[in-house]
Amino acid sequence: ELRRRASPWQRNLGYPLAMLGLLALTGISVLIVCFHVLELLLDDAAMPRGMQDASLGQVSFSIFGSFGAALQVVLIFYLMVSSVVGFYSSPLFTRLLPERQDTPLTKIIGNCVSLLVLSSALPVFSRTLGITRFDLLGDFGRFNWLGNFYIVFLYNMGFAGLTTLCLVKKVSWAVQAELIRAFGEDR
């Protein structure tokens, strides 16, 4: 209903730009994770352990300086939003979605707990994937399993592989459906 009522500018410019932005953010995050996998294979210092003697404000946490730091913030925000959307889109948790003016207290508490767990896992998630090296002042690098090469390596490979698979599947199926519709083969 909302798509039908959207203006031509929104349909022809807004939606494609939003889709390209999402594709770009997903592609950049996969590239960063793949680069982190290469770093893990070549250098033990790439492991997501705690920081030692980090001078906040004196050392950049990105090799690209301010632009890289801003990109890290955008990617972390993107991962936060996509994990919340993915959580509520999974078949197990679709019943947890709040309903307008008809949400029981137990469902509100369940949503609060779910969002708290997701937000607490985000710093460890972004640090393990190599998106940022900043500890977010919580010293999340103290977890023992973050020093295990195999767990971190498999976590990164799983993220890169599954994200690429989802991206290829969604994009290729959408392009295939549009081509079938454009050539009139859907009738």
N, C-alpha and C positions, 0 to 999 in steps of 0.2 A: 504494500500500500504506500509506504513512504517512497519507494523507488519510482512508482508511477506519478506521484505528485511532485517529484523533484524537478527543478528547472532544467532546461537544456544545458545551461552552463555547468550545472552540478553533475548531470549525467555524462556529458561529453568531456569535461575537463576535471572536475573534482574527483570523481570515482577512479578514473585512470591514474591520476596523480597520486591518490592515496594508495592504490595498488602498487604502483611503481616504488613509492616510498617504503611500503612493507617489504617488497621484494628486495630492495636495496639494503634495508636493515638486516633482513635475514641473510642475504648473501655476505654482507660485511661481517656479521657475527660468525658465520661458518668459516670465512677466510681467516679471521682472527684465531678461531679454535684450531684450524688446520696448521696455522703458523705456530701455535702453542704446542701442538703435537710434535712438530719438527724440532722445536726448542727442547721438548722433553727427551727426544731421542738423542739430541746432540749435547745437551748441557744439563747437569744435575741441578744447577742453580735455578732452573725454571720450575722446580717443584713448588707448590703453593704453601710453603712453610711460613711461619711468622716472620715479621720484619725485625731486623736488628738495627737499632740506632737510626731510625728514620727521622729525618729533619723535615717536619712539615713546613712547606712554603719555601724551602731551600732547594729541594730536589724535585724534579718533575717525575710523576709516576708514569709518564707516557714518553715513548721515543719521539713522538711528533709534537711535543710541547703542549701548548694551550689547546690547539686544535684536537690533538689526540685525547686530552683530558675531557674536552667537551664531547667528543665522540664516545668515550667510555661512559659518560653520564647518560647520553642518549640511548646507548645500547643497553645499559642496565635498566633504564626506565622501560625500554621496549621489551626486555626479557621479563620484567615484572608484569607488565600488562598482558603479554602473551601467555605467561604461566597462569594468570588468573582466568583469562578467557579459556585456555585449555582445560583448566581444572573444572570450570563450570560447564564446559562442553562435553566432558566425559560422561558416558552413560550412567556411571555409578553416582555422580554428584549432581545431575540435572534436577533432582528433586529438592536439592538444597537451595536452589535459586529463590530469592525472596519475591513475594508477590505484593503488589501495591495495595496497601491498607488491609492486607489479609495475611500477615506473616505471624505465625505463633512464636512465642518467646523461645522455645527450644530451637527453632530454625534460626532465629537471630543469634542465639548463643553459638550454634554450629557454624554459622557464617563467620562470626568473630574469631572463633578458634581456628577455622580454616585459613582465614586471612592472616592471622597471627603466625601460624606455622609457615605459610608461604613467604611472608615478609622476613621471618627469622632465617629462613633457608637461603634467601636471595644473596647475602654477602658471601656465604660459603660457595654457593652455586657460581657466582660470577668470578670468584677467586680461583676455583677449581678449573673452570674453563679457560682461564688465562685472559679474561677480558680486562681485568684490572689486577694490579698488584697491591692496591691499597687495602689495608685491613679494616677500614671503616671504624677505627678506634675501638674495635672489639677483640683484637688479637685472635681472630678465628683460625689462624695458622697453627694454633696449639693442638688441634685435633690430630691424634696419632695417625689416623688413616690418610691424612693429607701428605704424609711422608712416604706412603707406599706407592711406588712407581706404577705398579700394575693396576691398582684401583684408579688412580688419576688418569693413566693412559687409556684404559678401557672406558672410563667416564667420558673423556674427551672424544674418543673415537665413536662411541655410541651417540653422543650429541650430534657430531658432524654427520655421521651416516644417516641417522634417522631424520634429522632436519633436512638434509639434501634429498632424501627419499620422499618426504612429504612435499617439499617444494617442487620437485620434478613431477610428482603425481598430480598435485593440484594444478600446476601450470599447464602440463601437457594435456590433462583431461579437459581443462577449460578451453584450451586452444583447439583441441580435437572436436569438442562439442560445437564451438563456434564455426569451425570449418564445415562440419556436417550441416549445420543450420544454414550457412551461407550458400552452400551448393544445392540446398533443397533436398538433401538425402534423408531428412528427418520425417518426410511424409510417407 
